[in-house]
Amino acid sequence: MSDWSDDEGTTNGFGGTTNGNFNFGRGRGMAKGGDDSQGGFGSKSSGFGSKFGSRDENSNESGGFGSRSNGFGSRGAGGDDEPRGGGFGGKRGGGGGGSSGCYKCGGEGHIARDCPDAGGSGGGGGGGGSRACFKCGEEGHFSRECPNGGSSGGGGGGFGGSRGGGFGSSGGGGGFGGGGGSGGGKGCFKCGEEGHFSRECPNGGGDSGGNPGDSNRGDGEKKTEIYVPPPPPESEEEMFQSITAGINFDKYESIPVEVSGTNAPKNGILNFDQADLSETVRSNVRKAKYDRPTPIQKWAIPIVLSGKDLMGCAQTGSGKTAAFLLPVLTGIIKNDLIEGGSGFGGPQYPAAIIVGPTRELVNQIYLEARKFASSTCVRPVVVYGGTSVGYQARELEKGAHVVVGTPGRLLDFIGKGKINLSKVKYLILDEADRMLDMGFEPEIRKLVTTFDMPEKGQRQTLMFSATFAAEIQQLAKEFLSEYVFVTVGRVGGANSDITQEVHQVTKYEKREKLVEILNQAGTDRTLVFLETKRSADFLAAYLSQEQYPATSIHGDRLQREREEALLDFKTGRAPILIATSVAARGLDIPGVKHVINYDLPSGIDEYVHRIGRTGRCGNLGKATSFFDPDVNQDKELARSLVKTLGDAQQVVPPWLEEIAEGAISSGFQGGDRFGAKDTRRGMRKTTEDAGFGGSSNGFGGDAGGGDDEDWD
């Protein structure tokens, strides 16, 4: 999806009073000679700044690429009949185009180095002007020797926001220009100060107002900072917050279940009192207001407590995390497996290792583990990329009975001797298919087969996956021993508790349609999915400019920004979250009323994952998708989309059926009632089927990770 448009219109540069897409300027490119109406990078506009962050369109506070400036060539823009080039900024802005005379003053008869005026004729121009220090503009020294210490632009870089993560809100970082652009110095890129390199920075990262800006990094280099996450909640009220069961929770009793394997149980538990949980863990289940087990919990809890390996699949939002945490915590407590992870410095010997594909997912699992382990002797710890290694090492040294982490950071601590795997009793691989899709198979194999990890049969291995394709089942054969296979619901289908709508919308109509929907939604928590990171940032900026409180989350945002965006969304400070595929898997965000596919994904399975962020635990939800008939990716999804809507008893628009008839399918993986089968021969099966009336539940398929490649 392209984020730019060069269509003619009234859009003024990257900022200013914007209509339509973020055009490069009114007109197209550079201006024709003498035509004052041609814009370039922001004719009469606020460039990268005003109205993305500044309070006043007429204010020069914002800096940016030309606050109230003539952009990249307005007012002549290098035409022969007006010698003033536009420059990068300023009221008149020196440099850039004009006549062939001195590029400092515009006069004829001498060249720039002999210029008696020693500067550009305009006020504080951007890229043009003298060859003086580019920090302070004075002659006689280079920028690295500048006594003034940097540019005058206040604020920090980042995307603005009062918490450093938003788009143009008051306070904090400068946003896309708000509160002053990012500094132009070549100092430490963490704190912006001179006299030391970033690796020696005593401040440990950017200041509280926002990020230090991007000007000191090379093109394409990701932002970095030493991030120490805030402490997890300690009060019971915060700790035991969860999604409450919805009005359709009773329908879970009708979801088909298939169980197979040697000595597989014939019946699941009917309530938590039958589960033989630790007394304290059972008390925590009550505090979390878990009244009845979900189908995956009914079967997984007794299977894990019996000591058998498990390969499980359940519909999205069905309580899968609790299905393995409750029996694992009970096993650690009842079998007194706490000695190895009791702190006192040195390497930790955890009893359980839980591996997940993304930082957000492992942090969520960690918070659930803290909740159910509350008031017990079990101490969970989480490790993942994007955060301070020193901070996480200190947390490990305090004791770690359960370690939750992403593959890369886990292997890092194991390799450094901070974690020893020789006493691991439980190994849990969550979202196994997603980890394979993201290329983590070598790390998973290394974790399981080296570093003193007990052999299968000596440890208990639990694997959960959205689909069980051949490569997943091969992994299960290698890692699991005589496992029980549990499938709950139909893999590959959408939850029937979600009302799905599809609108035919071209890319030029999407923003207008989104605003129309948001006006109807009011303050409902809304999750909007796009395919690219850059599009997510621009859409969030546009919505904030239009007074819709929005934030974004994707793989290029700093970990601090990602966690703050999720927190703002969960607490309602920003009830609109613009996201890429990071939020499509596993995240359990309470109260999401509406999911909008601004861009449709490339595969139907990713579509099911996305809309599965709403309608969880029997609650009702709504999903709206924008279908662009001019986009091949959308047309290829049409047949699978029609089938998914029909299977979930949703209305299929006639125009979509017409497109689907002539489209190439993107590979819907449904067809079988369960969508995943135990491929082992001779396995006895137990089936619990109360006749779900043909509607489909569950999820499946390839992750379709888009361009979000760095989650570890």
HUPE-V593120 format. One line per field, one symbol per residue. ss: DSSP state (2 for helix, 1 for strand, 0 for the rest). A space follows every 50 residues. Layout:
ss: ???
//
This chain:
ss: 00000000000000000000000000000000000000000000000000 00000000000000000000000000000000000000000000000000 00000000000222000000000000000000000000000022200000 00000000000000000000000000000000000000000000000222 00000000000000000000000000000000000222200000000022 22220011110000000000022220002222222220000000222222 22222000011110000002222222222222220000222000000100 01111000222222222222220000000111100000222222222000 01111022222222200010000001111002222220002222222220 00000100111111000002222222222000011111000000000111 11110000022222222222200011111000222222222222200001 11100000222222222222200001111022200000000111111000 00022222222000000000111111100002222222222222222000 00022222222000000000000000000000001111000000000000 000000000000
//
